[in-house]
Amino acid sequence: MGSYRFLLSRRWVSFAVVVVLLAGLAWWLGEWQFGRLHDRQGRNEVIRTNEARPPAPVDAVLSTDRGLAMSDEWRRVEATGTYDVDHTVIVRYRSNDEGAPGVDVVVPLVTDSGASLIVDRGFLQTDARSPDIGDVPPPPTGVVTVVGWARVNGTGDSTEIDTSGALSTRAVSSDAIGAAIGRPVYDGFVDAVTENGQPVPDLADRELPELDNGPHFFYGLQWWFFGVLAVFGFGYLAYDERKRGPRGEREQDRKRTDKVAKVKQTNVPAQYQRR
């Protein structure tokens, strides 16, 4: 049984560096998953708290000059105004819980303050094989009181408004919609729950997100297990080489090489060779 001096060789030092990097990466990915778990638990707690609160006036939660606080997302707000049907925005590439394709129908609600509240009235199922979404159910006329879940604006290029035909986008942002329609808007939008005390007709409402912890805990453990496995594997291989010597130089390896070398060489065809 030899010593561990072989660990100072270039081969083993390179191997150790690779193992350390892999173990460090696995640890970081595990921490990342547990961070996502912590964020999700915090979001779930905010949703549970806000779900139990009564509807608040829209001006108490949303503003025209500041973003919606994360602690207020999914809080129910109430606003009264008239729908600006001419500036209806279609949010494309949506699907319901069953995976059926469709669109969301978004209509600005002009309030007494002059600012418009961007209201996602709900989901409309469409034919995936046709770009024509058909007739969009119109909102109520006259003064309407809307209660809905406050939502943070979407971000990125997906919020750009296509103005080549009917207004459309891929994600809802009141900032982008306000710029497209030329009106002051509240920062953030709402998913409608009721209009004049009744569910939104002909459109499917938006349900609250699932309040489970998701797969992050087990993903985090999985990454940490991979890191531990890499370190354990390095230790085992080092112990094995100390005990039995380098692979390729062990007695059983030499015997195998000798056996191969002793194979009889002949030019006699195989069918005529003596068995």
C-alpha angles and dihedrals in degrees: 000000000000135000130265093252088112088073087076091063119109092247095055095040089054090047091051092050091053091049092049091050092048093047091048092049091049090050092050092048090050091051089048092054092048089049089054089049090053091049092049092050089051091049091049091052091051091050093048091049095047094043090062095048121094119249113282127210109269092240090058092060109021129048138185094228106040137046124256111269113242089232089061098050112117091021114136114246132184126215135171126207145097126290118247095218094176089067098050111152122208116213106207133203097039128141136192128235090277092054095251112151123243148121138262118239113222122187128176114238110212108215130200090259089065093245119115123231112214106228124194098206094190149273125316117196114225140181108271091208094060131061089209109097093192125218115349113219106249121234122242116284125234125019112353131186111213127194116191148145115276112236136191116242121262118245139212135037092317090075094062113121119233106216097174090103130342109001110267141163141168099235133023120252120160089205093059093042092047091052091048096050097036096235134122109253140187114258105252129016140240135240103224118239101171139003115206088348095305132100114264106270122236094003130090113239125231113256125214116267120266110275098213125113095247123216096304097106094054092041089054092051090047093056092047090050090054090052093050090046091054092052092045091049091052091050093048094050091048091051091046093053093046090051101041105018130243117329111259092033099066122111095249089051091052091049091051091050092048092050091053090048092053094058106126114250115214141156093216111114113254094245091060098044118112111252 
